[in-house]
């Protein structure tokens, strides 16, 4: 094998590795976006549940022996 052939093979291998790494990066960015969206949905759900419980507590008022500040 000549030096030119070795250099070309090395360049081709580097290009293939670069493409593979770029694909993995894109996969990880997609995954991270999904995780952020899931966290946002859970936070929204949590806020809704707290609001619901606060409303229940307010509607029960002093009628419930367990009602009171949290």
PDB file of N, CA, C, O and CB in Angstrom:
ATOM      1  N   UNK A   1       0.849  -1.173   0.000  1.00  0.00           N
ATOM      2  CA  UNK A   1       0.000   0.000   0.000  1.00  0.00           C
ATOM      3  C   UNK A   1       0.893   1.234   0.000  1.00  0.00           C
ATOM      4  O   UNK A   1       1.901   1.276   0.706  1.00  0.00           O
ATOM      5  CB  UNK A   1      -0.966  -0.001   1.221  1.00  0.00           C
ATOM      6  N   UNK A   2       0.537   2.200  -0.762  1.00  0.00           N
ATOM      7  CA  UNK A   2       1.311   3.439  -0.834  1.00  0.00           C
ATOM      8  C   UNK A   2       0.839   4.418   0.227  1.00  0.00           C
ATOM      9  O   UNK A   2      -0.237   4.268   0.806  1.00  0.00           O
ATOM     10  CB  UNK A   2       1.198   4.072  -2.232  1.00  0.00           C
ATOM     11  N   UNK A   3       1.672   5.426   0.468  1.00  0.00           N
ATOM     12  CA  UNK A   3       1.330   6.447   1.464  1.00  0.00           C
ATOM     13  C   UNK A   3       0.023   7.148   1.124  1.00  0.00           C
ATOM     14  O   UNK A   3      -0.766   7.467   2.013  1.00  0.00           O
ATOM     15  CB  UNK A   3       2.452   7.475   1.575  1.00  0.00           C
ATOM     16  N   UNK A   4      -0.206   7.388  -0.174  1.00  0.00           N
ATOM     17  CA  UNK A   4      -1.453   8.042  -0.591  1.00  0.00           C
ATOM     18  C   UNK A   4      -2.662   7.166  -0.256  1.00  0.00           C
ATOM     19  O   UNK A   4      -3.703   7.660   0.178  1.00  0.00           O
ATOM     20  CB  UNK A   4      -1.422   8.350  -2.105  1.00  0.00           C
ATOM     21  N   UNK A   5      -2.505   5.861  -0.466  1.00  0.00           N
ATOM     22  CA  UNK A   5      -3.599   4.938  -0.159  1.00  0.00           C
ATOM     23  C   UNK A   5      -3.881   4.912   1.343  1.00  0.00           C
ATOM     24  O   UNK A   5      -5.036   4.882   1.767  1.00  0.00           O
ATOM     25  CB  UNK A   5      -3.266   3.521  -0.661  1.00  0.00           C
ATOM     26  N   UNK A   6      -2.819   4.923   2.136  1.00  0.00           N
ATOM     27  CA  UNK A   6      -2.983   4.928   3.598  1.00  0.00           C
ATOM     28  C   UNK A   6      -3.646   6.226   4.066  1.00  0.00           C
ATOM     29  O   UNK A   6      -4.521   6.202   4.932  1.00  0.00           O
ATOM     30  CB  UNK A   6      -1.614   4.748   4.299  1.00  0.00           C
ATOM     31  N   UNK A   7      -3.239   7.327   3.506  1.00  0.00           N
ATOM     32  CA  UNK A   7      -3.820   8.619   3.879  1.00  0.00           C
ATOM     33  C   UNK A   7      -5.298   8.663   3.495  1.00  0.00           C
ATOM     34  O   UNK A   7      -6.125   9.155   4.264  1.00  0.00           O
ATOM     35  CB  UNK A   7      -3.052   9.780   3.201  1.00  0.00           C
ATOM     36  N   UNK A   8      -5.629   8.157   2.325  1.00  0.00           N
ATOM     37  CA  UNK A   8      -7.025   8.134   1.866  1.00  0.00           C
ATOM     38  C   UNK A   8      -7.860   7.222   2.764  1.00  0.00           C
ATOM     39  O   UNK A   8      -8.986   7.566   3.122  1.00  0.00           O
ATOM     40  CB  UNK A   8      -7.111   7.660   0.389  1.00  0.00           C
ATOM     41  N   UNK A   9      -7.312   6.065   3.126  1.00  0.00           N
ATOM     42  CA  UNK A   9      -8.030   5.135   4.003  1.00  0.00           C
ATOM     43  C   UNK A   9      -8.244   5.765   5.382  1.00  0.00           C
ATOM     44  O   UNK A   9      -9.319   5.637   5.969  1.00  0.00           O
ATOM     45  CB  UNK A   9      -7.253   3.797   4.134  1.00  0.00           C
ATOM     46  N   UNK A  10      -7.229   6.436   5.887  1.00  0.00           N
ATOM     47  CA  UNK A  10      -7.360   7.120   7.177  1.00  0.00           C
ATOM     48  C   UNK A  10      -8.392   8.227   7.115  1.00  0.00           C
ATOM     49  O   UNK A  10      -9.179   8.394   8.047  1.00  0.00           O
ATOM     50  CB  UNK A  10      -6.020   7.691   7.617  1.00  0.00           C
ATOM     51  N   UNK A  11      -8.398   8.978   6.040  1.00  0.00           N
ATOM     52  CA  UNK A  11      -9.368  10.058   5.859  1.00  0.00           C
ATOM     53  C   UNK A  11     -10.785   9.500   5.760  1.00  0.00           C
ATOM     54  O   UNK A  11     -11.719  10.057   6.337  1.00  0.00           O
ATOM     55  CB  UNK A  11      -9.032  10.880   4.602  1.00  0.00           C
ATOM     56  N   UNK A  12     -10.940   8.399   5.028  1.00  0.00           N
ATOM     57  CA  UNK A  12     -12.257   7.758   4.897  1.00  0.00           C
ATOM     58  C   UNK A  12     -12.745   7.254   6.255  1.00  0.00           C
ATOM     59  O   UNK A  12     -13.921   7.395   6.590  1.00  0.00           O
ATOM     60  CB  UNK A  12     -12.195   6.588   3.884  1.00  0.00           C
ATOM     61  N   UNK A  13     -11.845   6.671   7.025  1.00  0.00           N
ATOM     62  CA  UNK A  13     -12.215   6.172   8.348  1.00  0.00           C
ATOM     63  C   UNK A  13     -12.613   7.332   9.264  1.00  0.00           C
ATOM     64  O   UNK A  13     -13.574   7.216  10.024  1.00  0.00           O
ATOM     65  CB  UNK A  13     -11.050   5.371   8.970  1.00  0.00           C
ATOM     66  N   UNK A  14     -11.892   8.434   9.198  1.00  0.00           N
ATOM     67  CA  UNK A  14     -12.215   9.609  10.015  1.00  0.00           C
ATOM     68  C   UNK A  14     -13.575  10.172   9.610  1.00  0.00           C
ATOM     69  O   UNK A  14     -14.364  10.564  10.470  1.00  0.00           O
ATOM     70  CB  UNK A  14     -11.118  10.695   9.872  1.00  0.00           C
ATOM     71  N   UNK A  15     -13.852  10.214   8.317  1.00  0.00           N
ATOM     72  CA  UNK A  15     -15.152  10.697   7.840  1.00  0.00           C
ATOM     73  C   UNK A  15     -16.286   9.801   8.340  1.00  0.00           C
ATOM     74  O   UNK A  15     -17.328  10.290   8.775  1.00  0.00           O
ATOM     75  CB  UNK A  15     -15.169  10.762   6.302  1.00  0.00           C
ATOM     76  N   UNK A  16     -16.074   8.498   8.273  1.00  0.00           N
ATOM     77  CA  UNK A  16     -17.099   7.561   8.735  1.00  0.00           C
ATOM     78  C   UNK A  16     -17.335   7.724  10.236  1.00  0.00           C
ATOM     79  O   UNK A  16     -18.479   7.696  10.690  1.00  0.00           O
ATOM     80  CB  UNK A  16     -16.690   6.108   8.413  1.00  0.00           C
ATOM     81  N   UNK A  17     -16.279   7.892  10.994  1.00  0.00           N
ATOM     82  CA  UNK A  17     -16.408   8.096  12.439  1.00  0.00           C
ATOM     83  C   UNK A  17     -17.136   9.399  12.735  1.00  0.00           C
ATOM     84  O   UNK A  17     -17.994   9.444  13.617  1.00  0.00           O
ATOM     85  CB  UNK A  17     -15.024   8.098  13.112  1.00  0.00           C
ATOM     86  N   UNK A  18     -16.807  10.442  12.018  1.00  0.00           N
ATOM     87  CA  UNK A  18     -17.460  11.741  12.189  1.00  0.00           C
ATOM     88  C   UNK A  18     -18.963  11.628  11.924  1.00  0.00           C
ATOM     89  O   UNK A  18     -19.768  12.158  12.689  1.00  0.00           O
ATOM     90  CB  UNK A  18     -16.829  12.791  11.250  1.00  0.00           C
ATOM     91  N   UNK A  19     -19.340  10.945  10.852  1.00  0.00           N
ATOM     92  CA  UNK A  19     -20.758  10.746  10.537  1.00  0.00           C
ATOM     93  C   UNK A  19     -21.465   9.961  11.637  1.00  0.00           C
ATOM     94  O   UNK A  19     -22.588  10.286  12.024  1.00  0.00           O
ATOM     95  CB  UNK A  19     -20.909  10.018   9.197  1.00  0.00           C
ATOM     96  N   UNK A  20     -20.801   8.933  12.131  1.00  0.00           N
ATOM     97  CA  UNK A  20     -21.376   8.121  13.199  1.00  0.00           C
ATOM     98  C   UNK A  20     -21.567   8.942  14.474  1.00  0.00           C
ATOM     99  O   UNK A  20     -22.606   8.847  15.127  1.00  0.00           O
ATOM    100  CB  UNK A  20     -20.486   6.907  13.481  1.00  0.00           C
ATOM    101  N   UNK A  21     -20.572   9.738  14.822  1.00  0.00           N
ATOM    102  CA  UNK A  21     -20.676  10.573  16.022  1.00  0.00           C
ATOM    103  C   UNK A  21     -21.767  11.632  15.870  1.00  0.00           C
ATOM    104  O   UNK A  21     -22.487  11.923  16.825  1.00  0.00           O
ATOM    105  CB  UNK A  21     -19.329  11.248  16.318  1.00  0.00           C
ATOM    106  N   UNK A  22     -21.890  12.201  14.686  1.00  0.00           N
ATOM    107  CA  UNK A  22     -22.950  13.184  14.446  1.00  0.00           C
ATOM    108  C   UNK A  22     -24.328  12.545  14.577  1.00  0.00           C
ATOM    109  O   UNK A  22     -25.256  13.170  15.090  1.00  0.00           O
ATOM    110  CB  UNK A  22     -22.793  13.814  13.055  1.00  0.00           C
ATOM    111  N   UNK A  23     -24.466  11.310  14.118  1.00  0.00           N
ATOM    112  CA  UNK A  23     -25.742  10.598  14.247  1.00  0.00           C
ATOM    113  C   UNK A  23     -26.049  10.331  15.717  1.00  0.00           C
ATOM    114  O   UNK A  23     -27.190  10.495  16.148  1.00  0.00           O
ATOM    115  CB  UNK A  23     -25.712   9.268  13.453  1.00  0.00           C
ATOM    116  N   UNK A  24     -25.035   9.918  16.498  1.00  0.00           N
ATOM    117  CA  UNK A  24     -25.249   9.677  17.934  1.00  0.00           C
ATOM    118  C   UNK A  24     -25.626  10.972  18.647  1.00  0.00           C
ATOM    119  O   UNK A  24     -26.483  10.971  19.531  1.00  0.00           O
ATOM    120  CB  UNK A  24     -23.984   9.066  18.580  1.00  0.00           C
ATOM    121  N   UNK A  25     -24.985  12.078  18.263  1.00  0.00           N
ATOM    122  CA  UNK A  25     -25.296  13.374  18.867  1.00  0.00           C
ATOM    123  C   UNK A  25     -26.750  13.739  18.588  1.00  0.00           C
ATOM    124  O   UNK A  25     -27.460  14.205  19.478  1.00  0.00           O
ATOM    125  CB  UNK A  25     -24.348  14.474  18.329  1.00  0.00           C
ATOM    126  N   UNK A  26     -27.188  13.527  17.356  1.00  0.00           N
ATOM    127  CA  UNK A  26     -28.581  13.827  17.000  1.00  0.00           C
ATOM    128  C   UNK A  26     -29.544  12.962  17.816  1.00  0.00           C
ATOM    129  O   UNK A  26     -30.583  13.439  18.273  1.00  0.00           O
ATOM    130  CB  UNK A  26     -28.815  13.604  15.486  1.00  0.00           C
ATOM    131  N   UNK A  27     -29.190  11.686  17.994  1.00  0.00           N
ATOM    132  CA  UNK A  27     -30.024  10.792  18.805  1.00  0.00           C
ATOM    133  C   UNK A  27     -30.108  11.294  20.251  1.00  0.00           C
ATOM    134  O   UNK A  27     -31.185  11.312  20.845  1.00  0.00           O
ATOM    135  CB  UNK A  27     -29.463   9.350  18.772  1.00  0.00           C
ATOM    136  N   UNK A  28     -28.974  11.698  20.805  1.00  0.00           N
ATOM    137  CA  UNK A  28     -28.954  12.191  22.182  1.00  0.00           C
ATOM    138  C   UNK A  28     -29.725  13.499  22.331  1.00  0.00           C
ATOM    139  O   UNK A  28     -30.383  13.718  23.348  1.00  0.00           O
ATOM    140  CB  UNK A  28     -27.519  12.383  22.648  1.00  0.00           C
ATOM    141  N   UNK A  29     -29.648  14.363  21.334  1.00  0.00           N
ATOM    142  CA  UNK A  29     -30.403  15.616  21.385  1.00  0.00           C
ATOM    143  C   UNK A  29     -31.906  15.339  21.333  1.00  0.00           C
ATOM    144  O   UNK A  29     -32.684  16.000  22.020  1.00  0.00           O
ATOM    145  CB  UNK A  29     -29.989  16.545  20.223  1.00  0.00           C
ATOM    146  N   UNK A  30     -32.311  14.371  20.525  1.00  0.00           N
ATOM    147  CA  UNK A  30     -33.722  13.980  20.469  1.00  0.00           C
ATOM    148  C   UNK A  30     -34.176  13.417  21.804  1.00  0.00           C
ATOM    149  O   UNK A  30     -35.258  13.748  22.288  1.00  0.00           O
ATOM    150  CB  UNK A  30     -33.957  12.948  19.355  1.00  0.00           C
ATOM    151  N   UNK A  31     -33.353  12.570  22.399  1.00  0.00           N
ATOM    152  CA  UNK A  31     -33.671  11.993  23.703  1.00  0.00           C
ATOM    153  C   UNK A  31     -33.778  13.085  24.760  1.00  0.00           C
ATOM    154  O   UNK A  31     -34.707  13.070  25.568  1.00  0.00           O
ATOM    155  CB  UNK A  31     -32.609  10.962  24.109  1.00  0.00           C
ATOM    156  N   UNK A  32     -32.852  14.019  24.767  1.00  0.00           N
ATOM    157  CA  UNK A  32     -32.868  15.104  25.746  1.00  0.00           C
ATOM    158  C   UNK A  32     -34.125  15.958  25.595  1.00  0.00           C
ATOM    159  O   UNK A  32     -34.705  16.389  26.592  1.00  0.00           O
ATOM    160  CB  UNK A  32     -31.615  15.978  25.598  1.00  0.00           C
ATOM    161  N   UNK A  33     -34.543  16.201  24.372  1.00  0.00           N
ATOM    162  CA  UNK A  33     -35.772  16.961  24.136  1.00  0.00           C
ATOM    163  C   UNK A  33     -36.969  16.217  24.718  1.00  0.00           C
ATOM    164  O   UNK A  33     -37.831  16.823  25.355  1.00  0.00           O
ATOM    165  CB  UNK A  33     -35.979  17.213  22.624  1.00  0.00           C
ATOM    166  N   UNK A  34     -37.021  14.928  24.505  1.00  0.00           N
ATOM    167  CA  UNK A  34     -38.107  14.112  25.059  1.00  0.00           C
ATOM    168  C   UNK A  34     -38.115  14.130  26.584  1.00  0.00           C
ATOM    169  O   UNK A  34     -39.178  14.210  27.201  1.00  0.00           O
ATOM    170  CB  UNK A  34     -37.989  12.676  24.565  1.00  0.00           C
ATOM    171  N   UNK A  35     -36.944  14.057  27.185  1.00  0.00           N
ATOM    172  CA  UNK A  35     -36.846  14.097  28.650  1.00  0.00           C
ATOM    173  C   UNK A  35     -37.330  15.445  29.164  1.00  0.00           C
ATOM    174  O   UNK A  35     -38.086  15.499  30.134  1.00  0.00           O
ATOM    175  CB  UNK A  35     -35.389  13.833  29.115  1.00  0.00           C
ATOM    176  N   UNK A  36     -36.901  16.545  28.522  1.00  0.00           N
ATOM    177  CA  UNK A  36     -37.353  17.886  28.947  1.00  0.00           C
ATOM    178  C   UNK A  36     -38.860  18.016  28.844  1.00  0.00           C
ATOM    179  O   UNK A  36     -39.494  18.580  29.737  1.00  0.00           O
ATOM    180  CB  UNK A  36     -36.681  18.978  28.100  1.00  0.00           C
ATOM    181  N   UNK A  37     -39.444  17.506  27.774  1.00  0.00           N
ATOM    182  CA  UNK A  37     -40.895  17.573  27.604  1.00  0.00           C
ATOM    183  C   UNK A  37     -41.608  16.749  28.668  1.00  0.00           C
ATOM    184  O   UNK A  37     -42.634  17.177  29.195  1.00  0.00           O
ATOM    185  CB  UNK A  37     -41.294  17.088  26.208  1.00  0.00           C
ATOM    186  N   UNK A  38     -41.081  15.580  28.988  1.00  0.00           N
ATOM    187  CA  UNK A  38     -41.679  14.730  30.013  1.00  0.00           C
ATOM    188  C   UNK A  38     -41.619  15.406  31.381  1.00  0.00           C
ATOM    189  O   UNK A  38     -42.596  15.385  32.129  1.00  0.00           O
ATOM    190  CB  UNK A  38     -40.969  13.369  30.062  1.00  0.00           C
ATOM    191  N   UNK A  39     -40.487  15.999  31.703  1.00  0.00           N
ATOM    192  CA  UNK A  39     -40.349  16.708  32.975  1.00  0.00           C
ATOM    193  C   UNK A  39     -41.339  17.865  33.042  1.00  0.00           C
ATOM    194  O   UNK A  39     -41.971  18.074  34.077  1.00  0.00           O
ATOM    195  CB  UNK A  39     -38.906  17.224  33.159  1.00  0.00           C
ATOM    196  N   UNK A  40     -41.480  18.608  31.967  1.00  0.00           N
ATOM    197  CA  UNK A  40     -42.424  19.729  31.944  1.00  0.00           C
ATOM    198  C   UNK A  40     -43.858  19.238  32.158  1.00  0.00           C
ATOM    199  O   UNK A  40     -44.626  19.872  32.882  1.00  0.00           O
ATOM    200  CB  UNK A  40     -42.318  20.495  30.609  1.00  0.00           C
ATOM    201  N   UNK A  41     -44.220  18.128  31.543  1.00  0.00           N
ATOM    202  CA  UNK A  41     -45.567  17.578  31.725  1.00  0.00           C
ATOM    203  C   UNK A  41     -45.798  17.131  33.165  1.00  0.00           C
ATOM    204  O   UNK A  41     -46.868  17.367  33.726  1.00  0.00           O
ATOM    205  CB  UNK A  41     -45.793  16.401  30.772  1.00  0.00           C
ATOM    206  N   UNK A  42     -44.800  16.487  33.764  1.00  0.00           N
ATOM    207  CA  UNK A  42     -44.935  16.055  35.162  1.00  0.00           C
ATOM    208  C   UNK A  42     -45.042  17.251  36.094  1.00  0.00           C
ATOM    209  O   UNK A  42     -45.808  17.214  37.057  1.00  0.00           O
ATOM    210  CB  UNK A  42     -43.746  15.177  35.574  1.00  0.00           C
ATOM    211  N   UNK A  43     -44.291  18.306  35.826  1.00  0.00           N
ATOM    212  CA  UNK A  43     -44.381  19.509  36.656  1.00  0.00           C
ATOM    213  C   UNK A  43     -45.759  20.143  36.530  1.00  0.00           C
ATOM    214  O   UNK A  43     -46.333  20.593  37.522  1.00  0.00           O
ATOM    215  CB  UNK A  43     -43.291  20.523  36.263  1.00  0.00           C
ATOM    216  N   UNK A  44     -46.289  20.181  35.315  1.00  0.00           N
ATOM    217  CA  UNK A  44     -47.634  20.711  35.104  1.00  0.00           C
ATOM    218  C   UNK A  44     -48.663  19.862  35.849  1.00  0.00           C
ATOM    219  O   UNK A  44     -49.581  20.396  36.473  1.00  0.00           O
ATOM    220  CB  UNK A  44     -47.967  20.761  33.598  1.00  0.00           C
ATOM    221  N   UNK A  45     -48.509  18.555  35.782  1.00  0.00           N
ATOM    222  CA  UNK A  45     -49.405  17.634  36.489  1.00  0.00           C
ATOM    223  C   UNK A  45     -49.323  17.865  37.997  1.00  0.00           C
ATOM    224  O   UNK A  45     -50.343  17.902  38.685  1.00  0.00           O
ATOM    225  CB  UNK A  45     -49.054  16.165  36.151  1.00  0.00           C
ATOM    226  N   UNK A  46     -48.119  18.016  38.493  1.00  0.00           N
ATOM    227  CA  UNK A  46     -47.931  18.247  39.929  1.00  0.00           C
ATOM    228  C   UNK A  46     -48.609  19.550  40.357  1.00  0.00           C
ATOM    229  O   UNK A  46     -49.289  19.578  41.383  1.00  0.00           O
ATOM    230  CB  UNK A  46     -46.425  18.288  40.279  1.00  0.00           C
ATOM    231  N   UNK A  47     -48.435  20.628  39.587  1.00  0.00           N
ATOM    232  CA  UNK A  47     -49.079  21.908  39.915  1.00  0.00           C
ATOM    233  C   UNK A  47     -50.601  21.764  39.917  1.00  0.00           C
ATOM    234  O   UNK A  47     -51.281  22.320  40.779  1.00  0.00           O
ATOM    235  CB  UNK A  47     -48.650  23.003  38.910  1.00  0.00           C
ATOM    236  N   UNK A  48     -51.132  21.010  38.942  1.00  0.00           N
ATOM    237  CA  UNK A  48     -52.581  20.806  38.873  1.00  0.00           C
ATOM    238  C   UNK A  48     -53.070  20.027  40.094  1.00  0.00           C
ATOM    239  O   UNK A  48     -54.125  20.345  40.642  1.00  0.00           O
ATOM    240  CB  UNK A  48     -52.964  20.059  37.575  1.00  0.00           C
ATOM    241  N   UNK A  49     -52.324  19.020  40.525  1.00  0.00           N
ATOM    242  CA  UNK A  49     -52.722  18.239  41.692  1.00  0.00           C
ATOM    243  C   UNK A  49     -52.686  19.092  42.965  1.00  0.00           C
ATOM    244  O   UNK A  49     -53.584  19.000  43.802  1.00  0.00           O
ATOM    245  CB  UNK A  49     -51.808  17.013  41.847  1.00  0.00           C
ATOM    246  N   UNK A  50     -51.666  19.905  43.107  1.00  0.00           N
ATOM    247  CA  UNK A  50     -51.565  20.791  44.281  1.00  0.00           C
ATOM    248  C   UNK A  50     -52.730  21.773  44.276  1.00  0.00           C
ATOM    249  O   UNK A  50     -53.334  22.030  45.318  1.00  0.00           O
ATOM    250  CB  UNK A  50     -50.204  21.561  44.293  1.00  0.00           C
ATOM    251  N   UNK A  51     -53.044  22.315  43.119  1.00  0.00           N
ATOM    252  CA  UNK A  51     -54.158  23.248  43.008  1.00  0.00           C
ATOM    253  C   UNK A  51     -55.471  22.554  43.367  1.00  0.00           C
ATOM    254  O   UNK A  51     -56.302  23.121  44.077  1.00  0.00           O
ATOM    255  CB  UNK A  51     -54.231  23.835  41.586  1.00  0.00           C
ATOM    256  N   UNK A  52     -55.652  21.349  42.884  1.00  0.00           N
ATOM    257  CA  UNK A  52     -56.857  20.573  43.200  1.00  0.00           C
ATOM    258  C   UNK A  52     -56.961  20.331  44.703  1.00  0.00           C
ATOM    259  O   UNK A  52     -58.023  20.527  45.294  1.00  0.00           O
ATOM    260  CB  UNK A  52     -56.851  19.228  42.445  1.00  0.00           C
ATOM    261  N   UNK A  53     -55.865  19.908  45.317  1.00  0.00           N
ATOM    262  CA  UNK A  53     -55.872  19.656  46.760  1.00  0.00           C
ATOM    263  C   UNK A  53     -56.116  20.940  47.550  1.00  0.00           C
ATOM    264  O   UNK A  53     -56.826  20.930  48.555  1.00  0.00           O
ATOM    265  CB  UNK A  53     -54.548  19.020  47.194  1.00  0.00           C
ATOM    266  N   UNK A  54     -55.534  22.028  47.098  1.00  0.00           N
ATOM    267  CA  UNK A  54     -55.781  23.315  47.762  1.00  0.00           C
ATOM    268  C   UNK A  54     -57.257  23.687  47.673  1.00  0.00           C
ATOM    269  O   UNK A  54     -57.835  24.188  48.637  1.00  0.00           O
ATOM    270  CB  UNK A  54     -54.914  24.428  47.134  1.00  0.00           C
ATOM    271  N   UNK A  55     -57.862  23.441  46.519  1.00  0.00           N
ATOM    272  CA  UNK A  55     -59.290  23.711  46.357  1.00  0.00           C
ATOM    273  C   UNK A  55     -60.147  22.846  47.252  1.00  0.00           C
ATOM    274  O   UNK A  55     -61.132  23.319  47.820  1.00  0.00           O
ATOM    275  CB  UNK A  55     -59.697  23.506  44.927  1.00  0.00           C
ATOM    276  N   UNK A  56     -59.785  21.589  47.382  1.00  0.00           N
ATOM    277  CA  UNK A  56     -60.524  20.676  48.271  1.00  0.00           C
ATOM    278  C   UNK A  56     -60.382  21.149  49.708  1.00  0.00           C
ATOM    279  O   UNK A  56     -61.367  21.220  50.442  1.00  0.00           O
ATOM    280  CB  UNK A  56     -60.010  19.209  48.126  1.00  0.00           C
ATOM    281  N   UNK A  57     -59.167  21.471  50.110  1.00  0.00           N
ATOM    282  CA  UNK A  57     -58.943  21.968  51.474  1.00  0.00           C
ATOM    283  C   UNK A  57     -59.765  23.224  51.737  1.00  0.00           C
ATOM    284  O   UNK A  57     -60.367  23.364  52.802  1.00  0.00           O
ATOM    285  CB  UNK A  57     -57.449  22.260  51.703  1.00  0.00           C
ATOM    286  N   UNK A  58     -59.792  24.122  50.786  1.00  0.00           N
ATOM    287  CA  UNK A  58     -60.531  25.380  50.954  1.00  0.00           C
ATOM    288  C   UNK A  58     -62.028  25.116  51.043  1.00  0.00           C
ATOM    289  O   UNK A  58     -62.726  25.766  51.822  1.00  0.00           O
ATOM    290  CB  UNK A  58     -60.232  26.346  49.790  1.00  0.00           C
ATOM    291  N   UNK A  59     -62.525  24.177  50.259  1.00  0.00           N
ATOM    292  CA  UNK A  59     -63.962  23.902  50.286  1.00  0.00           C
ATOM    293  C   UNK A  59     -64.376  23.188  51.567  1.00  0.00           C
ATOM    294  O   UNK A  59     -65.512  23.332  52.020  1.00  0.00           O
ATOM    295  CB  UNK A  59     -64.361  23.064  49.078  1.00  0.00           C
ATOM    296  N   UNK A  60     -63.457  22.418  52.154  1.00  0.00           N
ATOM    297  CA  UNK A  60     -63.769  21.734  53.415  1.00  0.00           C
ATOM    298  C   UNK A  60     -63.715  22.702  54.591  1.00  0.00           C
ATOM    299  O   UNK A  60     -64.477  22.583  55.550  1.00  0.00           O
ATOM    300  CB  UNK A  60     -62.794  20.569  53.650  1.00  0.00           C
ATOM    301  N   UNK A  61     -62.815  23.644  54.496  1.00  0.00           N
ATOM    302  CA  UNK A  61     -62.689  24.648  55.559  1.00  0.00           C
ATOM    303  C   UNK A  61     -62.531  24.010  56.919  1.00  0.00           C
ATOM    304  O   UNK A  61     -61.799  23.034  57.084  1.00  0.00           O
ATOM    305  CB  UNK A  61     -63.892  25.566  55.568  1.00  0.00           C
ATOM    306  N   UNK A  62     -63.235  24.578  57.903  1.00  0.00           N
ATOM    307  CA  UNK A  62     -63.152  24.079  59.274  1.00  0.00           C
ATOM    308  C   UNK A  62     -64.043  22.861  59.513  1.00  0.00           C
ATOM    309  O   UNK A  62     -64.058  22.316  60.617  1.00  0.00           O
ATOM    310  CB  UNK A  62     -63.527  25.178  60.242  1.00  0.00           C
ATOM    311  N   UNK A  63     -64.783  22.431  58.496  1.00  0.00           N
ATOM    312  CA  UNK A  63     -65.669  21.267  58.662  1.00  0.00           C
ATOM    313  C   UNK A  63     -64.893  19.989  58.845  1.00  0.00           C
ATOM    314  O   UNK A  63     -65.416  19.008  59.374  1.00  0.00           O
ATOM    315  CB  UNK A  63     -66.592  21.126  57.471  1.00  0.00           C
ATOM    316  N   UNK A  64     -63.649  19.993  58.413  1.00  0.00           N
ATOM    317  CA  UNK A  64     -62.835  18.781  58.525  1.00  0.00           C
ATOM    318  C   UNK A  64     -61.854  18.927  59.671  1.00  0.00           C
ATOM    319  O   UNK A  64     -61.135  19.922  59.761  1.00  0.00           O
ATOM    320  CB  UNK A  64     -62.084  18.494  57.207  1.00  0.00           C
ATOM    321  N   UNK A  65     -61.826  17.926  60.554  1.00  0.00           N
ATOM    322  CA  UNK A  65     -60.889  18.006  61.682  1.00  0.00           C
ATOM    323  C   UNK A  65     -59.416  17.973  61.248  1.00  0.00           C
ATOM    324  O   UNK A  65     -58.530  18.374  62.003  1.00  0.00           O
ATOM    325  CB  UNK A  65     -61.154  16.864  62.645  1.00  0.00           C
ATOM    326  N   UNK A  66     -59.167  17.493  60.033  1.00  0.00           N
ATOM    327  CA  UNK A  66     -57.784  17.419  59.565  1.00  0.00           C
ATOM    328  C   UNK A  66     -57.405  18.602  58.690  1.00  0.00           C
ATOM    329  O   UNK A  66     -56.255  18.729  58.270  1.00  0.00           O
ATOM    330  CB  UNK A  66     -57.563  16.133  58.803  1.00  0.00           C
ATOM    331  N   UNK A  67     -58.373  19.469  58.415  1.00  0.00           N
ATOM    332  CA  UNK A  67     -58.077  20.623  57.561  1.00  0.00           C
ATOM    333  C   UNK A  67     -57.157  21.564  58.295  1.00  0.00           C
ATOM    334  O   UNK A  67     -57.252  21.716  59.513  1.00  0.00           O
ATOM    335  CB  UNK A  67     -59.369  21.353  57.135  1.00  0.00           C
ATOM    336  N   UNK A  68     -56.301  22.173  57.584  1.00  0.00           N
ATOM    337  CA  UNK A  68     -55.378  23.124  58.190  1.00  0.00           C
ATOM    338  C   UNK A  68     -54.221  23.389  57.266  1.00  0.00           C
ATOM    339  O   UNK A  68     -54.137  22.826  56.175  1.00  0.00           O
ATOM    340  CB  UNK A  68     -54.873  22.615  59.532  1.00  0.00           C
ATOM    341  N   UNK A  69     -53.338  24.240  57.701  1.00  0.00           N
ATOM    342  CA  UNK A  69     -52.197  24.539  56.840  1.00  0.00           C
ATOM    343  C   UNK A  69     -51.316  23.323  56.636  1.00  0.00           C
ATOM    344  O   UNK A  69     -51.179  22.478  57.521  1.00  0.00           O
ATOM    345  CB  UNK A  69     -51.380  25.674  57.423  1.00  0.00           C
ATOM    346  N   UNK A  70     -50.722  23.250  55.455  1.00  0.00           N
ATOM    347  CA  UNK A  70     -49.803  22.150  55.162  1.00  0.00           C
ATOM    348  C   UNK A  70     -48.396  22.555  55.466  1.00  0.00           C
ATOM    349  O   UNK A  70     -47.472  21.762  55.284  1.00  0.00           O
ATOM    350  CB  UNK A  70     -49.916  21.710  53.712  1.00  0.00           C
TER     351      UNK A  70
END
